[in-house]
Amino acid sequence: MAKVKMYTLSTCPWCMKTKKFFRENNIPFEFTDYDLLSEADQKKLMKELIELGCTGAFPVVIIDKEVIIGYNPDTYKQVLKLK
Amino acid sequence: MNVESRKTMLRLMFEPVADKLGYKFSPDTELVEFLLEQEVNLEKKHGSPFCPCQALTNEREHDMKIVCPCIPFHLKHFDSMRRCWCGLFVHKDITDPDSLPQIPESGINLKEV
């Protein structure tokens, strides 16, 4: 099973849709709501996300080593090899 | 001012700005209502109606570029998607906003736009 980690914002409807997609497909995932972290933790995380190619736009989904920015179910399916 | 009144104010403030840039509010009214409510909450917490789908970094220069409507700061990127990142605004000719995926800035060739 692929390891799925996502970075989201609690205010972002596309982040909610992303979580819904993985739940509906019974794919376990870990997530972190960036905006609910402390300022220090946000700074640390943003540094890591910039290294992954994030420009501040959410959601950021990491499936194994594949980084997908934005809500894109077709790409999730492709990377997860779902029909 | 309550949330509904502020949402109405934001609508009135945003509409002419978006219009001049060739954009309109998304026909997805449920999405628009949700996003405006998030913006009112972000404004209460942080002082400005920031984009609910982009991260605040506490660096003023960056954060000012995601105050809604943030279209002027991301024009080529948003024009290529025909929507803004959160989907509050779409190009004026769009009738089916669900057909417009989010494409990260790195995923488009800005020179071709």
N, CA and C atoms of all chains as a GROMACS GRO file, in nm:
protein
  588
    1MET      N    1   0.085  -0.121   0.000
    1MET     CA    2   0.000   0.000   0.000
    1MET      C    3   0.088   0.125   0.000
    2ALA      N    4   0.052   0.220  -0.084
    2ALA     CA    5   0.131   0.344  -0.092
    2ALA      C    6   0.122   0.422   0.038
    3LYS      N    7   0.230   0.491   0.070
    3LYS     CA    8   0.229   0.576   0.189
    3LYS      C    9   0.185   0.715   0.146
    4VAL      N   10   0.077   0.763   0.207
    4VAL     CA   11   0.022   0.893   0.167
    4VAL      C   12   0.029   0.992   0.282
    5LYS      N   13   0.092   1.106   0.252
    5LYS     CA   14   0.099   1.215   0.350
    5LYS      C   15   0.048   1.340   0.281
    6MET      N   16  -0.035   1.416   0.349
    6MET     CA   17  -0.080   1.540   0.285
    6MET      C   18  -0.071   1.658   0.379
    7TYR      N   19  -0.045   1.773   0.318
    7TYR     CA   20  -0.040   1.899   0.391
    7TYR      C   21  -0.157   1.983   0.343
    8THR      N   22  -0.235   2.031   0.437
    8THR     CA   23  -0.362   2.093   0.404
    8THR      C   24  -0.383   2.221   0.486
    9LEU      N   25  -0.488   2.294   0.450
    9LEU     CA   26  -0.531   2.410   0.527
    9LEU      C   27  -0.673   2.382   0.575
   10SER      N   28  -0.703   2.416   0.698
   10SER     CA   29  -0.837   2.387   0.752
   10SER      C   30  -0.944   2.472   0.685
   11THR      N   31  -0.902   2.579   0.614
   11THR     CA   32  -0.997   2.672   0.551
   11THR      C   33  -1.020   2.641   0.403
   12CYS      N   34  -0.952   2.539   0.351
   12CYS     CA   35  -0.947   2.516   0.206
   12CYS      C   36  -1.042   2.404   0.163
   13PRO      N   37  -1.144   2.435   0.082
   13PRO     CA   38  -1.238   2.330   0.040
   13PRO      C   39  -1.174   2.222  -0.046
   14TRP      N   40  -1.068   2.257  -0.122
   14TRP     CA   41  -1.000   2.159  -0.207
   14TRP      C   42  -0.922   2.061  -0.121
   15CYS      N   43  -0.873   2.109  -0.007
   15CYS     CA   44  -0.805   2.019   0.088
   15CYS      C   45  -0.906   1.920   0.145
   16MET      N   46  -1.028   1.970   0.170
   16MET     CA   47  -1.135   1.882   0.223
   16MET      C   48  -1.172   1.777   0.119
   17LYS      N   49  -1.181   1.821  -0.007
   17LYS     CA   50  -1.213   1.727  -0.115
   17LYS      C   51  -1.103   1.622  -0.129
   18THR      N   52  -0.980   1.664  -0.110
   18THR     CA   53  -0.867   1.571  -0.121
   18THR      C   54  -0.878   1.462  -0.014
   19LYS      N   55  -0.904   1.504   0.109
   19LYS     CA   56  -0.920   1.406   0.218
   19LYS      C   57  -1.036   1.312   0.188
   20LYS      N   58  -1.144   1.370   0.135
   20LYS     CA   59  -1.263   1.290   0.102
   20LYS      C   60  -1.229   1.185  -0.004
   21PHE      N   61  -1.151   1.226  -0.105
   21PHE     CA   62  -1.112   1.131  -0.211
   21PHE      C   63  -1.042   1.010  -0.151
   22PHE      N   64  -0.945   1.034  -0.064
   22PHE     CA   65  -0.867   0.922  -0.008
   22PHE      C   66  -0.953   0.837   0.087
   23ARG      N   67  -1.041   0.903   0.162
   23ARG     CA   68  -1.130   0.825   0.251
   23ARG      C   69  -1.223   0.737   0.168
   24GLU      N   70  -1.282   0.794   0.063
   24GLU     CA   71  -1.377   0.719  -0.019
   24GLU      C   72  -1.311   0.603  -0.092
   25ASN      N   73  -1.181   0.616  -0.115
   25ASN     CA   74  -1.108   0.507  -0.182
   25ASN      C   75  -1.037   0.416  -0.082
   26ASN      N   76  -1.072   0.435   0.046
   26ASN     CA   77  -1.017   0.351   0.154
   26ASN      C   78  -0.864   0.349   0.154
   27ILE      N   79  -0.806   0.464   0.129
   27ILE     CA   80  -0.660   0.473   0.131
   27ILE      C   81  -0.620   0.552   0.256
   28PRO      N   82  -0.552   0.486   0.347
   28PRO     CA   83  -0.513   0.557   0.469
   28PRO      C   84  -0.412   0.668   0.439
   29PHE      N   85  -0.422   0.774   0.513
   29PHE     CA   86  -0.329   0.885   0.493
   29PHE      C   87  -0.305   0.959   0.624
   30GLU      N   88  -0.192   1.027   0.626
   30GLU     CA   89  -0.164   1.118   0.738
   30GLU      C   90  -0.181   1.258   0.684
   31PHE      N   91  -0.224   1.350   0.769
   31PHE     CA   92  -0.232   1.488   0.721
   31PHE      C   93  -0.191   1.585   0.830
   32THR      N   94  -0.146   1.701   0.786
   32THR     CA   95  -0.113   1.810   0.877
   32THR      C   96  -0.181   1.936   0.826
   33ASP      N   97  -0.262   1.999   0.909
   33ASP     CA   98  -0.320   2.128   0.874
   33ASP      C   99  -0.219   2.237   0.908
   34TYR      N  100  -0.157   2.290   0.804
   34TYR     CA  101  -0.050   2.390   0.821
   34TYR      C  102  -0.096   2.508   0.906
   35ASP      N  103  -0.217   2.558   0.879
   35ASP     CA  104  -0.263   2.680   0.947
   35ASP      C  105  -0.292   2.659   1.095
   36LEU      N  106  -0.301   2.535   1.139
   36LEU     CA  107  -0.330   2.509   1.280
   36LEU      C  108  -0.202   2.486   1.361
   37LEU      N  109  -0.088   2.492   1.294
   37LEU     CA  110   0.041   2.476   1.364
   37LEU      C  111   0.082   2.608   1.428
   38SER      N  112   0.178   2.601   1.519
   38SER     CA  113   0.234   2.723   1.577
   38SER      C  114   0.314   2.796   1.469
   39GLU      N  115   0.340   2.923   1.492
   39GLU     CA  116   0.414   3.002   1.393
   39GLU      C  117   0.552   2.939   1.366
   40ALA      N  118   0.616   2.892   1.472
   40ALA     CA  119   0.750   2.832   1.456
   40ALA      C  120   0.742   2.704   1.373
   41ASP      N  121   0.640   2.623   1.400
   41ASP     CA  122   0.625   2.498   1.323
   41ASP      C  123   0.587   2.525   1.178
   42GLN      N  124   0.507   2.630   1.157
   42GLN     CA  125   0.470   2.668   1.019
   42GLN      C  126   0.596   2.705   0.941
   43LYS      N  127   0.682   2.782   1.004
   43LYS     CA  128   0.804   2.828   0.938
   43LYS      C  129   0.891   2.709   0.898
   44LYS      N  130   0.903   2.616   0.992
   44LYS     CA  131   0.985   2.496   0.968
   44LYS      C  132   0.925   2.413   0.854
   45LEU      N  133   0.792   2.393   0.860
   45LEU     CA  134   0.726   2.312   0.757
   45LEU      C  135   0.733   2.379   0.620
   46MET      N  136   0.712   2.510   0.616
   46MET     CA  137   0.714   2.580   0.487
   46MET      C  138   0.850   2.564   0.419
   47LYS      N  139   0.956   2.567   0.499
   47LYS     CA  140   1.090   2.547   0.445
   47LYS      C  141   1.099   2.410   0.375
   48GLU      N  142   1.043   2.310   0.440
   48GLU     CA  143   1.044   2.174   0.383
   48GLU      C  144   0.959   2.167   0.256
   49LEU      N  145   0.842   2.233   0.261
   49LEU     CA  146   0.751   2.228   0.147
   49LEU      C  147   0.808   2.301   0.026
   50ILE      N  148   0.878   2.411   0.051
   50ILE     CA  149   0.940   2.485  -0.061
   50ILE      C  150   1.043   2.395  -0.130
   51GLU      N  151   1.114   2.318  -0.050
   51GLU     CA  152   1.212   2.225  -0.109
   51GLU      C  153   1.144   2.120  -0.197
   52LEU      N  154   1.017   2.091  -0.166
   52LEU     CA  155   0.941   1.993  -0.246
   52LEU      C  156   0.875   2.058  -0.368
   53GLY      N  157   0.889   2.189  -0.381
   53GLY     CA  158   0.832   2.259  -0.496
   53GLY      C  159   0.704   2.334  -0.466
   54CYS      N  160   0.665   2.337  -0.339
   54CYS     CA  161   0.542   2.407  -0.301
   54CYS      C  162   0.568   2.558  -0.301
   55THR      N  163   0.468   2.633  -0.352
   55THR     CA  164   0.481   2.778  -0.353
   55THR      C  165   0.390   2.843  -0.249
   56GLY      N  166   0.325   2.761  -0.169
   56GLY     CA  167   0.233   2.814  -0.069
   56GLY      C  168   0.089   2.777  -0.101
   57ALA      N  169   0.070   2.716  -0.218
   57ALA     CA  170  -0.065   2.674  -0.258
   57ALA      C  171  -0.091   2.533  -0.204
   58PHE      N  172  -0.210   2.514  -0.151
   58PHE     CA  173  -0.246   2.385  -0.091
   58PHE      C  174  -0.366   2.326  -0.164
   59PRO      N  175  -0.391   2.196  -0.155
   59PRO     CA  176  -0.320   2.093  -0.078
   59PRO      C  177  -0.191   2.047  -0.146
   60VAL      N  178  -0.104   1.989  -0.063
   60VAL     CA  179   0.016   1.923  -0.114
   60VAL      C  180   0.004   1.776  -0.071
   61VAL      N  181   0.002   1.687  -0.170
   61VAL     CA  182  -0.014   1.543  -0.142
   61VAL      C  183   0.114   1.470  -0.182
   62ILE      N  184   0.164   1.389  -0.091
   62ILE     CA  185   0.283   1.310  -0.123
   62ILE      C  186   0.244   1.162  -0.119
   63ILE      N  187   0.252   1.100  -0.236
   63ILE     CA  188   0.221   0.956  -0.246
   63ILE      C  189   0.354   0.886  -0.271
   64ASP      N  190   0.399   0.813  -0.172
   64ASP     CA  191   0.536   0.760  -0.171
   64ASP      C  192   0.631   0.878  -0.193
   65LYS      N  193   0.696   0.887  -0.309
   65LYS     CA  194   0.787   1.001  -0.329
   65LYS      C  195   0.732   1.104  -0.429
   66GLU      N  196   0.611   1.078  -0.476
   66GLU     CA  197   0.550   1.167  -0.577
   66GLU      C  198   0.480   1.285  -0.507
   67VAL      N  199   0.515   1.406  -0.547
   67VAL     CA  200   0.454   1.526  -0.486
   67VAL      C  201   0.350   1.583  -0.583
   68ILE      N  202   0.227   1.597  -0.536
   68ILE     CA  203   0.120   1.650  -0.620
   68ILE      C  204   0.062   1.773  -0.551
   69ILE      N  205   0.070   1.884  -0.620
   69ILE     CA  206   0.019   2.009  -0.563
   69ILE      C  207  -0.116   2.039  -0.627
   70GLY      N  208  -0.217   2.062  -0.540
   70GLY     CA  209  -0.352   2.090  -0.588
   70GLY      C  210  -0.439   1.966  -0.583
   71TYR      N  211  -0.571   1.991  -0.587
   71TYR     CA  212  -0.669   1.881  -0.587
   71TYR      C  213  -0.677   1.826  -0.728
   72ASN      N  214  -0.627   1.705  -0.746
   72ASN     CA  215  -0.626   1.647  -0.880
   72ASN      C  216  -0.650   1.497  -0.873
   73PRO      N  217  -0.779   1.456  -0.862
   73PRO     CA  218  -0.812   1.314  -0.845
   73PRO      C  219  -0.759   1.225  -0.956
   74ASP      N  220  -0.754   1.278  -1.080
   74ASP     CA  221  -0.703   1.194  -1.191
   74ASP      C  222  -0.556   1.158  -1.168
   75THR      N  223  -0.479   1.255  -1.121
   75THR     CA  224  -0.337   1.227  -1.093
   75THR      C  225  -0.324   1.133  -0.973
   76TYR      N  226  -0.406   1.152  -0.870
   76TYR     CA  227  -0.400   1.060  -0.755
   76TYR      C  228  -0.425   0.916  -0.803
   77LYS      N  229  -0.530   0.901  -0.887
   77LYS     CA  230  -0.565   0.767  -0.936
   77LYS      C  231  -0.450   0.707  -1.016
   78GLN      N  232  -0.390   0.790  -1.100
   78GLN     CA  233  -0.280   0.746  -1.185
   78GLN      C  234  -0.162   0.700  -1.099
   79VAL      N  235  -0.126   0.779  -1.002
   79VAL     CA  236  -0.010   0.746  -0.917
   79VAL      C  237  -0.041   0.624  -0.830
   80LEU      N  238  -0.166   0.614  -0.784
   80LEU     CA  239  -0.205   0.501  -0.698
   80LEU      C  240  -0.241   0.376  -0.780
   81LYS      N  241  -0.243   0.395  -0.912
   81LYS     CA  242  -0.282   0.287  -1.005
   81LYS      C  243  -0.423   0.237  -0.973
   82LEU      N  244  -0.513   0.332  -0.948
   82LEU     CA  245  -0.654   0.299  -0.924
   82LEU      C  246  -0.728   0.301  -1.057
   83LYS      N  247  -0.834   0.221  -1.068
   83LYS     CA  248  -0.911   0.220  -1.193
   83LYS      C  249  -1.014   0.330  -1.188
   84MET      N  250  -1.980   4.395   1.279
   84MET     CA  251  -2.047   4.347   1.158
   84MET      C  252  -2.050   4.194   1.159
   85ASN      N  253  -2.168   4.138   1.130
   85ASN     CA  254  -2.175   3.992   1.133
   85ASN      C  255  -2.118   3.932   1.003
   86VAL      N  256  -2.104   3.801   1.004
   86VAL     CA  257  -2.037   3.732   0.892
   86VAL      C  258  -2.110   3.757   0.760
   87GLU      N  259  -2.243   3.746   0.762
   87GLU     CA  260  -2.319   3.762   0.637
   87GLU      C  261  -2.303   3.902   0.579
   88SER      N  262  -2.307   4.002   0.666
   88SER     CA  263  -2.292   4.141   0.618
   88SER      C  264  -2.154   4.162   0.560
   89ARG      N  265  -2.053   4.105   0.626
   89ARG     CA  266  -1.917   4.123   0.576
   89ARG      C  267  -1.897   4.049   0.443
   90LYS      N  268  -1.960   3.933   0.431
   90LYS     CA  269  -1.953   3.860   0.304
   90LYS      C  270  -2.010   3.946   0.191
   91THR      N  271  -2.121   4.011   0.219
   91THR     CA  272  -2.184   4.097   0.118
   91THR      C  273  -2.091   4.213   0.082
   92MET      N  274  -2.025   4.269   0.184
   92MET     CA  275  -1.931   4.380   0.160
   92MET      C  276  -1.814   4.332   0.072
   93LEU      N  277  -1.762   4.216   0.105
   93LEU     CA  278  -1.649   4.164   0.028
   93LEU      C  279  -1.690   4.141  -0.118
   94ARG      N  280  -1.809   4.086  -0.137
   94ARG     CA  281  -1.860   4.065  -0.273
   94ARG      C  282  -1.859   4.196  -0.351
   95LEU      N  283  -1.911   4.300  -0.287
   95LEU     CA  284  -1.921   4.431  -0.354
   95LEU      C  285  -1.783   4.488  -0.383
   96MET      N  286  -1.689   4.463  -0.293
   96MET     CA  287  -1.553   4.515  -0.312
   96MET      C  288  -1.479   4.436  -0.420
   97PHE      N  289  -1.497   4.305  -0.421
   97PHE     CA  290  -1.419   4.219  -0.511
   97PHE      C  291  -1.468   4.224  -0.657
   98GLU      N  292  -1.600   4.232  -0.673
   98GLU     CA  293  -1.659   4.216  -0.806
   98GLU      C  294  -1.597   4.309  -0.912
   99PRO      N  295  -1.589   4.442  -0.885
   99PRO     CA  296  -1.533   4.530  -0.990
   99PRO      C  297  -1.387   4.503  -1.019
  100VAL      N  298  -1.311   4.460  -0.918
  100VAL     CA  299  -1.168   4.430  -0.938
  100VAL      C  300  -1.155   4.310  -1.030
  101ALA      N  301  -1.231   4.204  -0.996
  101ALA     CA  302  -1.226   4.082  -1.078
  101ALA      C  303  -1.275   4.110  -1.220
  102ASP      N  304  -1.380   4.189  -1.231
  102ASP     CA  305  -1.439   4.221  -1.362
  102ASP      C  306  -1.336   4.285  -1.454
  103LYS      N  307  -1.261   4.380  -1.400
  103LYS     CA  308  -1.160   4.450  -1.483
  103LYS      C  309  -1.051   4.354  -1.531
  104LEU      N  310  -1.031   4.245  -1.459
  104LEU     CA  311  -0.926   4.149  -1.494
  104LEU      C  312  -0.980   4.035  -1.581
  105GLY      N  313  -1.111   4.042  -1.613
  105GLY     CA  314  -1.170   3.940  -1.699
  105GLY      C  315  -1.228   3.822  -1.624
  106TYR      N  316  -1.246   3.839  -1.493
  106TYR     CA  317  -1.297   3.729  -1.410
  106TYR      C  318  -1.434   3.763  -1.352
  107LYS      N  319  -1.503   3.660  -1.305
  107LYS     CA  320  -1.632   3.675  -1.238
  107LYS      C  321  -1.635   3.576  -1.120
  108PHE      N  322  -1.732   3.593  -1.031
  108PHE     CA  323  -1.748   3.492  -0.926
  108PHE      C  324  -1.785   3.359  -0.990
  109SER      N  325  -1.738   3.251  -0.931
  109SER     CA  326  -1.769   3.118  -0.983
  109SER      C  327  -1.920   3.094  -0.982
  110PRO      N  328  -1.972   3.026  -1.085
  110PRO     CA  329  -2.115   2.990  -1.082
  110PRO      C  330  -2.148   2.887  -0.973
  111ASP      N  331  -2.045   2.828  -0.912
  111ASP     CA  332  -2.066   2.734  -0.802
  111ASP      C  333  -2.093   2.815  -0.674
  112THR      N  334  -2.221   2.844  -0.654
  112THR     CA  335  -2.257   2.937  -0.545
  112THR      C  336  -2.225   2.881  -0.406
  113GLU      N  337  -2.234   2.749  -0.392
  113GLU     CA  338  -2.203   2.688  -0.262
  113GLU      C  339  -2.056   2.710  -0.227
  114LEU      N  340  -1.970   2.691  -0.328
  114LEU     CA  341  -1.827   2.712  -0.310
  114LEU      C  342  -1.798   2.858  -0.277
  115VAL      N  343  -1.862   2.947  -0.349
  115VAL     CA  344  -1.841   3.091  -0.327
  115VAL      C  345  -1.880   3.130  -0.184
  116GLU      N  346  -1.995   3.082  -0.139
  116GLU     CA  347  -2.041   3.113  -0.003
  116GLU      C  348  -1.941   3.062   0.100
  117PHE      N  349  -1.893   2.941   0.079
  117PHE     CA  350  -1.799   2.881   0.174
  117PHE      C  351  -1.668   2.961   0.178
  118LEU      N  352  -1.616   2.993   0.059
  118LEU     CA  353  -1.487   3.064   0.052
  118LEU      C  354  -1.498   3.203   0.113
  119LEU      N  355  -1.608   3.272   0.085
  119LEU     CA  356  -1.624   3.407   0.142
  119LEU      C  357  -1.632   3.401   0.294
  120GLU      N  358  -1.698   3.298   0.345
  120GLU     CA  359  -1.707   3.283   0.491
  120GLU      C  360  -1.567   3.260   0.551
  121GLN      N  361  -1.488   3.177   0.482
  121GLN     CA  362  -1.351   3.152   0.530
  121GLN      C  363  -1.271   3.282   0.528
  122GLU      N  364  -1.292   3.362   0.425
  122GLU     CA  365  -1.218   3.488   0.413
  122GLU      C  366  -1.256   3.586   0.524
  123VAL      N  367  -1.385   3.588   0.558
  123VAL     CA  368  -1.429   3.674   0.669
  123VAL      C  369  -1.360   3.629   0.798
  124ASN      N  370  -1.353   3.498   0.819
  124ASN     CA  371  -1.288   3.446   0.939
  124ASN      C  372  -1.137   3.476   0.938
  125LEU      N  373  -1.074   3.464   0.822
  125LEU     CA  374  -0.931   3.495   0.812
  125LEU      C  375  -0.906   3.644   0.836
  126GLU      N  376  -0.997   3.725   0.787
  126GLU     CA  377  -0.984   3.870   0.807
  126GLU      C  378  -0.994   3.904   0.957
  127LYS      N  379  -1.087   3.837   1.025
  127LYS     CA  380  -1.102   3.860   1.170
  127LYS      C  381  -0.974   3.821   1.244
  128LYS      N  382  -0.916   3.710   1.201
  128LYS     CA  383  -0.798   3.657   1.271
  128LYS      C  384  -0.668   3.727   1.233
  129HIS      N  385  -0.655   3.759   1.104
  129HIS     CA  386  -0.525   3.809   1.055
  129HIS      C  387  -0.529   3.951   0.999
  130GLY      N  388  -0.647   4.010   0.990
  130GLY     CA  389  -0.654   4.151   0.948
  130GLY      C  390  -0.688   4.175   0.802
  131SER      N  391  -0.676   4.075   0.718
  131SER     CA  392  -0.712   4.090   0.576
  131SER      C  393  -0.780   3.962   0.527
  132PRO      N  394  -0.863   3.975   0.421
  132PRO     CA  395  -0.931   3.855   0.369
  132PRO      C  396  -0.836   3.773   0.280
  133PHE      N  397  -0.751   3.696   0.343
  133PHE     CA  398  -0.652   3.617   0.269
  133PHE      C  399  -0.718   3.499   0.197
  134CYS      N  400  -0.649   3.450   0.093
  134CYS     CA  401  -0.697   3.332   0.021
  134CYS      C  402  -0.702   3.213   0.118
  135PRO      N  403  -0.816   3.143   0.124
  135PRO     CA  404  -0.827   3.028   0.216
  135PRO      C  405  -0.747   2.905   0.171
  136CYS      N  406  -0.693   2.908   0.048
  136CYS     CA  407  -0.626   2.791  -0.007
  136CYS      C  408  -0.475   2.813  -0.028
  137GLN      N  409  -0.425   2.924   0.024
  137GLN     CA  410  -0.281   2.950   0.016
  137GLN      C  411  -0.232   2.985   0.157
  138ALA      N  412  -0.108   2.947   0.182
  138ALA     CA  413  -0.056   2.958   0.319
  138ALA      C  414  -0.001   3.096   0.351
  139LEU      N  415  -0.033   3.141   0.470
  139LEU     CA  416   0.031   3.261   0.523
  139LEU      C  417   0.169   3.222   0.574
  140THR      N  418   0.267   3.309   0.548
  140THR     CA  419   0.403   3.277   0.592
  140THR      C  420   0.452   3.373   0.700
  141ASN      N  421   0.368   3.473   0.732
  141ASN     CA  422   0.406   3.579   0.826
  141ASN      C  423   0.518   3.666   0.770
  142GLU      N  424   0.540   3.657   0.640
  142GLU     CA  425   0.631   3.750   0.572
  142GLU      C  426   0.544   3.841   0.488
  143ARG      N  427   0.544   3.969   0.523
  143ARG     CA  428   0.448   4.063   0.466
  143ARG      C  429   0.447   4.064   0.312
  144GLU      N  430   0.566   4.064   0.254
  144GLU     CA  431   0.574   4.074   0.108
  144GLU      C  432   0.501   3.956   0.041
  145HIS      N  433   0.519   3.836   0.098
  145HIS     CA  434   0.450   3.718   0.044
  145HIS      C  435   0.301   3.725   0.076
  146ASP      N  436   0.270   3.753   0.200
  146ASP     CA  437   0.131   3.744   0.244
  146ASP      C  438   0.040   3.847   0.174
  147MET      N  439   0.094   3.964   0.143
  147MET     CA  440   0.012   4.065   0.075
  147MET      C  441  -0.029   4.019  -0.065
  148LYS      N  442   0.046   3.923  -0.120
  148LYS     CA  443   0.015   3.873  -0.254
  148LYS      C  444  -0.095   3.767  -0.254
  149ILE      N  445  -0.142   3.733  -0.135
  149ILE     CA  446  -0.253   3.636  -0.130
  149ILE      C  447  -0.377   3.697  -0.062
  150VAL      N  448  -0.382   3.830  -0.060
  150VAL     CA  449  -0.505   3.896  -0.015
  150VAL      C  450  -0.602   3.893  -0.133
  151CYS      N  451  -0.721   3.847  -0.106
  151CYS     CA  452  -0.823   3.832  -0.211
  151CYS      C  453  -0.875   3.969  -0.258
  152PRO      N  454  -0.896   3.991  -0.385
  152PRO     CA  455  -0.868   3.900  -0.496
  152PRO      C  456  -0.719   3.910  -0.536
  153CYS      N  457  -0.652   3.797  -0.533
  153CYS     CA  458  -0.507   3.797  -0.552
  153CYS      C  459  -0.469   3.778  -0.699
  154ILE      N  460  -0.568   3.786  -0.788
  154ILE     CA  461  -0.547   3.762  -0.932
  154ILE      C  462  -0.430   3.843  -0.990
  155PRO      N  463  -0.419   3.974  -0.962
  155PRO     CA  464  -0.311   4.052  -1.025
  155PRO      C  465  -0.171   3.998  -0.996
  156PHE      N  466  -0.153   3.934  -0.883
  156PHE     CA  467  -0.020   3.883  -0.847
  156PHE      C  468   0.011   3.746  -0.910
  157HIS      N  469  -0.092   3.684  -0.966
  157HIS     CA  470  -0.075   3.549  -1.020
  157HIS      C  471  -0.141   3.540  -1.158
  158LEU      N  472  -0.144   3.651  -1.229
  158LEU     CA  473  -0.227   3.660  -1.349
  158LEU      C  474  -0.198   3.553  -1.454
  159LYS      N  475  -0.070   3.532  -1.486
  159LYS     CA  476  -0.038   3.433  -1.590
  159LYS      C  477  -0.077   3.292  -1.546
  160HIS      N  478  -0.047   3.263  -1.420
  160HIS     CA  479  -0.081   3.131  -1.365
  160HIS      C  480  -0.233   3.110  -1.368
  161PHE      N  481  -0.308   3.206  -1.317
  161PHE     CA  482  -0.453   3.191  -1.309
  161PHE      C  483  -0.517   3.194  -1.449
  162ASP      N  484  -0.462   3.278  -1.538
  162ASP     CA  485  -0.515   3.280  -1.674
  162ASP      C  486  -0.499   3.144  -1.741
  163SER      N  487  -0.390   3.075  -1.708
  163SER     CA  488  -0.367   2.944  -1.769
  163SER      C  489  -0.467   2.841  -1.717
  164MET      N  490  -0.510   2.857  -1.591
  164MET     CA  491  -0.609   2.764  -1.534
  164MET      C  492  -0.752   2.810  -1.564
  165ARG      N  493  -0.765   2.937  -1.599
  165ARG     CA  494  -0.894   3.004  -1.621
  165ARG      C  495  -0.976   3.012  -1.492
  166ARG      N  496  -0.906   3.013  -1.382
  166ARG     CA  497  -0.967   3.026  -1.249
  166ARG      C  498  -0.858   3.073  -1.153
  167CYS      N  499  -0.899   3.125  -1.039
  167CYS     CA  500  -0.797   3.152  -0.938
  167CYS      C  501  -0.773   3.022  -0.860
  168TRP      N  502  -0.671   3.024  -0.775
  168TRP     CA  503  -0.633   2.898  -0.711
  168TRP      C  504  -0.748   2.838  -0.630
  169CYS      N  505  -0.817   2.919  -0.551
  169CYS     CA  506  -0.924   2.864  -0.465
  169CYS      C  507  -1.054   2.843  -0.542
  170GLY      N  508  -1.065   2.902  -0.661
  170GLY     CA  509  -1.185   2.883  -0.741
  170GLY      C  510  -1.296   2.982  -0.712
  171LEU      N  511  -1.267   3.084  -0.632
  171LEU     CA  512  -1.369   3.185  -0.605
  171LEU      C  513  -1.403   3.259  -0.734
  172PHE      N  514  -1.300   3.282  -0.816
  172PHE     CA  515  -1.321   3.350  -0.944
  172PHE      C  516  -1.284   3.259  -1.061
  173VAL      N  517  -1.360   3.274  -1.168
  173VAL     CA  518  -1.328   3.203  -1.292
  173VAL      C  519  -1.333   3.305  -1.406
  174HIS      N  520  -1.274   3.269  -1.519
  174HIS     CA  521  -1.282   3.356  -1.636
  174HIS      C  522  -1.429   3.377  -1.672
  175LYS      N  523  -1.457   3.493  -1.729
  175LYS     CA  524  -1.596   3.530  -1.757
  175LYS      C  525  -1.670   3.433  -1.848
  176ASP      N  526  -1.594   3.360  -1.934
  176ASP     CA  527  -1.661   3.269  -2.028
  176ASP      C  528  -1.687   3.130  -1.969
  177ILE      N  529  -1.649   3.107  -1.845
  177ILE     CA  530  -1.663   2.973  -1.785
  177ILE      C  531  -1.804   2.951  -1.730
  178THR      N  532  -1.865   2.838  -1.772
  178THR     CA  533  -1.997   2.804  -1.719
  178THR      C  534  -1.992   2.677  -1.634
  179ASP      N  535  -1.883   2.597  -1.654
  179ASP     CA  536  -1.870   2.472  -1.580
  179ASP      C  537  -1.739   2.473  -1.500
  180PRO      N  538  -1.739   2.531  -1.381
  180PRO     CA  539  -1.614   2.543  -1.306
  180PRO      C  540  -1.552   2.410  -1.266
  181ASP      N  541  -1.636   2.304  -1.260
  181ASP     CA  542  -1.584   2.172  -1.222
  181ASP      C  543  -1.486   2.116  -1.326
  182SER      N  544  -1.491   2.174  -1.446
  182SER     CA  545  -1.403   2.124  -1.552
  182SER      C  546  -1.263   2.183  -1.543
  183LEU      N  547  -1.241   2.272  -1.446
  183LEU     CA  548  -1.112   2.341  -1.437
  183LEU      C  549  -1.028   2.286  -1.322
  184PRO      N  550  -0.926   2.209  -1.353
  184PRO     CA  551  -0.844   2.155  -1.244
  184PRO      C  552  -0.746   2.259  -1.187
  185GLN      N  553  -0.701   2.232  -1.065
  185GLN     CA  554  -0.593   2.314  -1.007
  185GLN      C  555  -0.462   2.264  -1.067
  186ILE      N  556  -0.389   2.354  -1.129
  186ILE     CA  557  -0.258   2.318  -1.186
  186ILE      C  558  -0.154   2.402  -1.113
  187PRO      N  559  -0.056   2.339  -1.051
  187PRO     CA  560   0.044   2.419  -0.979
  187PRO      C  561   0.122   2.507  -1.075
  188GLU      N  562   0.173   2.616  -1.024
  188GLU     CA  563   0.246   2.712  -1.107
  188GLU      C  564   0.360   2.643  -1.181
  189SER      N  565   0.420   2.544  -1.116
  189SER     CA  566   0.533   2.473  -1.178
  189SER      C  567   0.488   2.383  -1.293
  190GLY      N  568   0.357   2.357  -1.302
  190GLY     CA  569   0.306   2.264  -1.402
  190GLY      C  570   0.264   2.330  -1.532
  191ILE      N  571   0.282   2.461  -1.542
  191ILE     CA  572   0.245   2.529  -1.666
  191ILE      C  573   0.366   2.602  -1.723
  192ASN      N  574   0.360   2.626  -1.852
  192ASN     CA  575   0.467   2.701  -1.915
  192ASN      C  576   0.421   2.846  -1.927
  193LEU      N  577   0.466   2.928  -1.831
  193LEU     CA  578   0.417   3.066  -1.826
  193LEU      C  579   0.453   3.144  -1.952
  194LYS      N  580   0.560   3.105  -2.018
  194LYS     CA  581   0.601   3.178  -2.139
  194LYS      C  582   0.500   3.160  -2.251
  195GLU      N  583   0.426   3.047  -2.247
  195GLU     CA  584   0.330   3.020  -2.355
  195GLU      C  585   0.195   3.084  -2.331
  196VAL      N  586   0.174   3.133  -2.209
  196VAL     CA  587   0.041   3.187  -2.175
  196VAL      C  588   0.021   3.324  -2.239
   0.00000   0.00000   0.00000
